[in-house]
């Protein structure tokens, strides 16, 4: 097989291309995103109208929220962001089993009595809860089986308040499949008819650690984001993986072979908005990710944050660009031009503000093209408009 790179002139937005994708989303482009959290939830819901082939790598390193309870109980990777992205891409029509969607999206009350929650969970396992009764067999039996495995393995002091049923089903499937996420994610995706592919970048039960410029070391994603605790007071100097939350053992992980194929097939790779270090860069840490990105000649585009990200304290847009390139190039043997891992910077300078301004001299030096297009709807507090951003990305494919 001979591979060649074909270039074309693109119009942004491209109405004809967008209309074609909307008519046949089953044949839509394979846009690959590195992301986690809720930053891309709205975009994912919009994207599935145009393509059922998008690829989403999410970080399994979260250490806060409901994921922390499961990680502490079972020594497992975080699955909260995984479930969230699966649900965002799920078919919400009657073709996508809305009764399963409701169950997987359901959360227990944060104020309910713990014993009552345990009894209700047991009723779900036995197929006697209203949320379960609406699901037809054999799907109900499969769900009850995985939920039952979680129930049997659950520590006696496990706090069910605020628990996501979808997370509990994923956790049960993970434990029931020899601590392998992929089989249960595949089943989960089929049950709710996920219109895309969602994977964790690795299955390893690791944590994030950062070194700040003032010399302080912080272990744990929940202490870095500035969402559950006060924001960091010194810029981040370096991020790496640790085996434990106390950071006693820095470690490495590898991109799984089955995930490598998704990189090879991508029509476009997007570094999207979101938590810069704990979401975007966290997905670039495994060995092999940088090489997989560089080996694909498809367009690669960075869409920087608009709002203040506590993780990017003291960073300009130029700093963000160079940090992405640095972490990817560290995985590549030999010198790799910057434009093999990043081709485009997509911004809206008319309606948005970017720290330090647009680094035009750097872009020219690195042969990275600037795409300055309307992406922001001023009526929505200067955040990216999902329809405009999706249209711009689709136009590049």
C-alpha positions as CSV (number, residue, x, y, z in Angstrom):
1,X,0.0,0.0,0.0
2,X,1.3,3.4,-1.0
3,X,0.4,6.4,1.2
4,X,0.4,10.0,-0.1
5,X,-0.7,13.2,1.4
6,X,-3.2,15.2,-0.6
7,X,-3.7,18.9,0.2
8,X,-6.7,21.0,-0.7
9,X,-8.1,24.5,-0.3
10,X,-10.7,24.6,2.4
11,X,-13.5,27.1,3.0
12,X,-14.5,27.6,6.7
13,X,-17.4,27.0,7.1
14,X,-17.9,24.7,4.1
15,X,-21.7,24.5,3.7
16,X,-21.7,21.8,1.1
17,X,-19.4,19.5,3.0
18,X,-21.3,20.1,6.3
19,X,-24.6,19.4,4.5
20,X,-23.2,16.1,3.1
21,X,-22.1,14.9,6.5
22,X,-25.4,15.8,8.1
23,X,-27.3,13.7,5.5
24,X,-25.0,10.7,5.9
25,X,-23.4,10.9,9.4
26,X,-22.6,7.2,9.2
27,X,-20.0,8.1,6.7
28,X,-18.8,11.2,8.5
29,X,-15.1,11.9,9.2
30,X,-12.9,10.4,11.9
31,X,-12.0,13.4,14.0
32,X,-9.8,12.4,17.0
33,X,-10.0,14.4,20.2
34,X,-7.8,14.3,23.3
35,X,-10.1,15.3,26.1
36,X,-11.7,14.6,29.5
37,X,-14.2,16.2,31.8
38,X,-17.2,18.2,30.6
39,X,-15.5,20.7,28.3
40,X,-16.5,18.7,25.2
41,X,-19.9,17.4,26.3
42,X,-21.9,20.0,24.3
43,X,-19.6,19.8,21.3
44,X,-19.9,16.0,21.3
45,X,-23.7,16.2,21.3
46,X,-23.5,18.6,18.3
47,X,-20.9,16.5,16.5
48,X,-22.9,13.3,16.4
49,X,-25.4,15.0,14.1
50,X,-22.7,15.0,11.4
51,X,-20.5,12.0,12.1
52,X,-20.8,8.7,13.9
53,X,-17.1,8.1,13.5
54,X,-15.4,10.6,15.9
55,X,-12.8,9.2,18.2
56,X,-12.4,10.4,21.8
57,X,-9.5,9.6,24.1
58,X,-10.3,10.5,27.7
59,X,-8.0,10.6,30.7
60,X,-8.4,7.8,33.3
61,X,-6.3,9.7,35.9
62,X,-9.0,11.7,37.7
63,X,-8.8,11.5,41.4
64,X,-11.8,13.6,42.6
65,X,-15.6,13.4,42.6
66,X,-17.4,10.1,42.5
67,X,-14.5,8.5,40.5
68,X,-12.3,8.9,43.6
69,X,-14.6,6.6,45.6
70,X,-14.4,3.8,43.0
71,X,-10.6,4.2,42.6
72,X,-10.1,4.0,46.3
73,X,-12.3,1.0,46.7
74,X,-11.1,-1.1,43.8
75,X,-7.6,0.3,42.7
76,X,-9.0,1.1,39.2
77,X,-8.6,3.9,36.6
78,X,-11.1,6.7,36.7
79,X,-14.3,6.1,34.7
80,X,-16.4,9.2,35.3
81,X,-15.2,11.1,32.3
82,X,-15.4,7.9,30.2
83,X,-19.1,7.4,31.1
84,X,-19.8,11.1,30.5
85,X,-18.4,11.1,27.0
86,X,-20.2,7.8,26.2
87,X,-23.5,9.4,27.2
88,X,-22.8,12.6,25.3
89,X,-22.3,10.5,22.1
90,X,-25.2,8.1,22.8
91,X,-28.1,7.9,20.4
92,X,-30.9,9.7,22.3
93,X,-33.6,8.7,19.9
94,X,-35.9,5.7,20.2
95,X,-33.3,3.8,18.2
96,X,-30.8,4.2,21.0
97,X,-32.7,2.5,23.8
98,X,-33.8,5.5,25.8
99,X,-34.7,3.4,28.8
100,X,-31.0,2.2,29.1
101,X,-29.9,5.8,28.6
102,X,-32.0,6.9,31.5
103,X,-30.6,4.2,33.7
104,X,-26.9,4.9,32.8
105,X,-27.5,8.6,33.4
106,X,-29.2,8.2,36.7
107,X,-27.6,9.3,40.0
108,X,-28.6,8.4,43.5
109,X,-29.6,11.3,45.8
110,X,-26.8,12.9,47.8
111,X,-29.1,13.2,50.8
112,X,-30.7,9.8,50.8
113,X,-30.2,7.4,53.7
114,X,-27.3,5.0,53.0
115,X,-29.2,1.8,53.9
116,X,-32.1,2.8,51.7
117,X,-29.7,3.3,48.8
118,X,-28.2,-0.2,49.4
119,X,-31.6,-1.7,49.3
120,X,-32.5,0.1,46.1
121,X,-29.2,-1.0,44.5
122,X,-30.0,-4.6,45.5
123,X,-33.5,-4.3,44.0
124,X,-31.8,-3.1,40.8
125,X,-29.5,-6.1,40.8
126,X,-32.6,-8.3,41.2
127,X,-34.4,-6.5,38.3
128,X,-37.1,-5.2,40.6
129,X,-36.5,-1.4,40.3
130,X,-38.6,0.7,37.9
131,X,-35.6,1.9,36.0
132,X,-34.6,-1.7,35.4
133,X,-38.1,-3.1,34.6
134,X,-38.3,-0.9,31.5
135,X,-35.4,-2.6,29.9
136,X,-36.0,-5.7,27.8
137,X,-34.0,-8.9,28.0
138,X,-31.3,-10.0,27.3
139,X,-30.0,-6.4,27.9
140,X,-31.6,-6.3,31.3
141,X,-29.9,-9.5,32.3
142,X,-26.5,-8.3,31.1
143,X,-26.9,-5.0,33.0
144,X,-28.0,-6.7,36.2
145,X,-25.1,-9.1,36.0
146,X,-22.5,-6.3,35.9
147,X,-24.3,-4.3,38.5
148,X,-24.5,-7.4,40.7
149,X,-20.8,-7.9,40.4
150,X,-20.2,-4.4,41.7
151,X,-22.7,-5.0,44.5
152,X,-21.0,-8.2,45.6
153,X,-17.5,-6.5,45.5
154,X,-18.6,-3.3,47.1
155,X,-16.9,-2.5,50.5
156,X,-19.3,-2.4,53.4
157,X,-18.5,1.3,54.0
158,X,-18.8,2.3,50.3
159,X,-20.8,5.6,50.1
160,X,-23.5,5.3,47.5
161,X,-24.8,8.9,47.9
162,X,-24.5,10.7,44.6
163,X,-23.3,7.6,42.8
164,X,-23.8,7.3,39.1
165,X,-25.5,4.1,38.1
166,X,-23.6,4.1,34.9
167,X,-20.3,4.3,36.8
168,X,-21.3,1.4,39.0
169,X,-22.1,-0.7,35.9
170,X,-18.8,0.2,34.3
171,X,-17.0,-0.6,37.6
172,X,-18.7,-4.0,37.9
173,X,-17.9,-4.9,34.3
174,X,-14.3,-3.8,34.8
175,X,-14.0,-6.1,37.9
176,X,-15.8,-8.9,36.1
177,X,-13.5,-8.8,33.1
178,X,-10.2,-9.2,35.0
179,X,-9.7,-5.5,35.4
180,X,-9.9,-4.7,31.7
181,X,-12.1,-1.7,30.7
182,X,-12.4,-2.4,27.0
183,X,-14.9,-5.3,27.1
184,X,-17.4,-3.4,29.3
185,X,-16.9,-0.1,27.3
186,X,-17.7,-2.1,24.2
187,X,-20.9,-3.5,25.7
188,X,-21.8,-0.1,27.2
189,X,-21.4,1.5,23.8
190,X,-23.6,-1.0,22.1
191,X,-26.3,-0.8,24.8
192,X,-26.8,2.9,24.3
193,X,-25.8,3.0,20.7
194,X,-22.8,5.3,21.0
195,X,-22.3,7.3,17.8
196,X,-18.5,7.3,17.9
197,X,-15.6,5.6,19.6
198,X,-14.6,6.4,23.2
199,X,-11.5,5.0,24.9
200,X,-9.3,5.7,27.8
201,X,-5.8,6.5,26.6
202,X,-4.6,3.7,29.0
203,X,-6.1,1.2,31.4
204,X,-3.5,1.7,34.1
205,X,-4.4,2.8,37.6
206,X,-2.1,5.8,37.7
207,X,-2.3,9.4,39.0
208,X,-1.1,12.8,37.8
209,X,1.6,14.7,39.6
210,X,2.9,18.2,38.7
211,X,6.0,20.2,39.7
212,X,5.4,23.9,40.1
213,X,7.9,26.6,39.3
214,X,8.2,27.4,43.0
215,X,9.4,23.8,43.6
216,X,6.2,22.5,45.1
217,X,5.1,19.0,44.1
218,X,1.3,18.3,43.9
219,X,0.0,14.7,43.5
220,X,-3.6,14.1,42.3
221,X,-5.7,15.6,39.5
222,X,-8.2,16.9,42.0
223,X,-5.6,19.1,43.7
224,X,-4.4,20.5,40.3
225,X,-7.5,21.7,38.5
226,X,-8.6,24.4,41.0
227,X,-12.1,23.0,41.0
228,X,-12.3,21.1,44.2
229,X,-9.6,23.0,46.1
230,X,-8.1,26.5,45.8
231,X,-6.2,27.1,42.5
232,X,-2.5,26.6,42.3
233,X,-0.4,29.7,43.2
234,X,2.6,29.0,41.0
235,X,2.8,28.0,37.3
236,X,3.1,24.4,36.4
237,X,6.6,23.4,35.3
238,X,6.2,19.7,34.5
239,X,3.5,17.0,34.6
240,X,4.1,13.3,34.9
241,X,2.4,10.0,36.0
242,X,2.8,8.5,39.5
243,X,1.9,5.0,40.6
244,X,0.2,6.2,43.7
245,X,-1.6,9.3,45.0
246,X,1.4,10.1,47.3
247,X,3.6,10.3,44.2
248,X,6.2,8.0,45.6
249,X,6.9,6.3,42.3
250,X,7.0,8.2,39.0
251,X,6.0,5.8,36.3
252,X,5.3,5.5,32.6
253,X,2.6,3.8,30.5
254,X,2.3,2.8,26.9
255,X,-0.3,3.4,24.2
256,X,-2.1,0.2,23.7
257,X,-1.7,-1.5,20.3
258,X,-5.5,-1.6,19.7
259,X,-5.7,2.2,20.3
260,X,-2.8,2.9,17.9
261,X,-5.0,1.9,15.0
262,X,-7.4,4.7,15.9
263,X,-4.6,7.2,15.4
264,X,-3.7,5.7,12.0
265,X,-7.3,6.0,10.8
266,X,-8.0,9.6,12.0
267,X,-8.9,12.2,9.3
268,X,-8.2,15.1,11.7
269,X,-6.6,15.3,15.2
270,X,-7.8,18.0,17.5
271,X,-6.2,19.4,20.7
272,X,-9.4,20.9,22.1
273,X,-10.4,23.3,24.9
274,X,-10.5,22.0,28.4
275,X,-8.3,21.6,31.4
276,X,-4.9,22.0,29.8
277,X,-2.7,19.8,31.9
278,X,-5.0,17.3,33.5
279,X,-7.1,16.7,30.4
280,X,-5.2,17.5,27.2
281,X,-1.6,16.9,28.2
282,X,-2.5,13.9,30.4
283,X,-3.6,12.1,27.2
284,X,-0.2,12.9,25.6
285,X,1.9,11.3,28.4
286,X,1.8,7.6,27.4
287,X,4.7,6.4,25.4
288,X,3.7,6.0,21.7
289,X,1.1,8.8,21.6
290,X,3.6,11.3,20.1
291,X,4.8,8.9,17.5
292,X,1.2,7.9,16.5
293,X,0.3,11.6,16.1
294,X,3.4,12.3,13.9
295,X,2.9,9.2,11.8
296,X,-0.5,10.4,10.6
297,X,-0.3,13.0,7.9
298,X,-3.8,14.3,8.6
299,X,-4.4,17.9,9.7
300,X,-3.8,18.6,13.4
301,X,-5.5,21.6,15.0
302,X,-5.2,23.3,18.4
303,X,-8.3,25.2,19.7
304,X,-7.1,27.0,22.8
305,X,-9.1,27.9,25.9
306,X,-11.0,31.1,26.0
307,X,-11.9,31.3,29.7
308,X,-9.3,31.4,32.4
309,X,-8.0,27.9,33.1
310,X,-6.5,27.7,36.6
311,X,-4.0,25.1,35.3
312,X,-2.6,27.6,32.8
313,X,-1.5,30.2,35.4
314,X,1.0,32.6,33.9
315,X,0.9,31.0,30.5
316,X,0.5,32.8,27.2
317,X,-1.0,31.3,24.1
318,X,2.6,30.9,22.8
319,X,3.5,29.0,26.0
320,X,0.5,26.6,25.4
321,X,1.5,25.9,21.8
322,X,5.1,25.2,22.7
323,X,4.1,23.0,25.7
324,X,1.9,20.8,23.5
325,X,4.7,20.4,20.9
326,X,7.3,19.7,23.6
327,X,5.5,16.8,25.2
328,X,4.7,15.2,21.8
329,X,8.2,15.6,20.5
330,X,9.7,14.0,23.7
331,X,8.1,10.8,22.5
332,X,9.6,11.0,19.0
333,X,13.1,9.7,18.3
334,X,15.1,12.2,16.3
335,X,14.2,15.7,15.3
336,X,10.5,16.1,14.2
337,X,9.4,19.4,12.7
338,X,6.7,21.1,14.8
339,X,4.2,21.0,11.9
340,X,4.3,17.2,11.9
341,X,2.4,17.3,15.2
342,X,0.5,20.6,14.9
343,X,-0.5,22.3,11.6
344,X,-3.2,24.8,12.6
345,X,-4.1,27.2,15.4
346,X,-7.8,27.9,15.3
347,X,-9.0,31.1,17.0
348,X,-11.6,33.9,16.9
349,X,-9.6,37.1,17.5
350,X,-12.5,39.4,16.8
351,X,-14.7,38.1,19.6
352,X,-12.2,36.4,21.9
353,X,-9.1,37.3,23.9
354,X,-6.0,35.1,24.1
355,X,-3.3,35.6,26.8
356,X,-0.2,37.2,25.2
357,X,-2.0,37.6,21.9
358,X,-1.5,35.6,18.7
359,X,2.2,34.5,18.4
360,X,2.4,35.3,14.6
361,X,6.2,35.2,14.4
362,X,6.3,31.8,16.1
363,X,3.6,30.4,13.8
364,X,5.5,31.6,10.8
365,X,8.8,30.1,12.2
366,X,7.2,26.7,12.9
367,X,5.1,26.7,9.6
368,X,1.8,26.5,11.6
369,X,-1.1,28.1,9.8
370,X,-3.5,30.5,11.7
371,X,-7.2,29.9,11.2
372,X,-9.0,33.0,12.4
373,X,-12.8,32.4,12.0
374,X,-15.9,33.3,13.9
375,X,-16.3,30.7,16.7
376,X,-17.8,32.7,19.5
377,X,-21.4,33.7,20.2
378,X,-21.2,36.9,22.3
379,X,-24.6,36.1,23.8
380,X,-23.1,33.1,25.6
381,X,-20.5,34.7,27.8
382,X,-17.8,34.5,25.2
383,X,-17.5,30.7,25.1
384,X,-17.1,28.8,21.8
385,X,-20.3,28.2,20.0
386,X,-20.5,24.4,19.5
387,X,-22.2,24.6,16.2
388,X,-19.6,27.0,14.8
389,X,-16.7,25.0,16.2
390,X,-18.1,21.7,14.8
391,X,-18.6,23.3,11.4
392,X,-15.1,24.7,11.4
393,X,-13.5,21.3,12.3
394,X,-15.7,19.4,9.8
395,X,-14.6,21.8,7.0
396,X,-11.0,20.8,7.5
397,X,-11.7,17.1,6.9
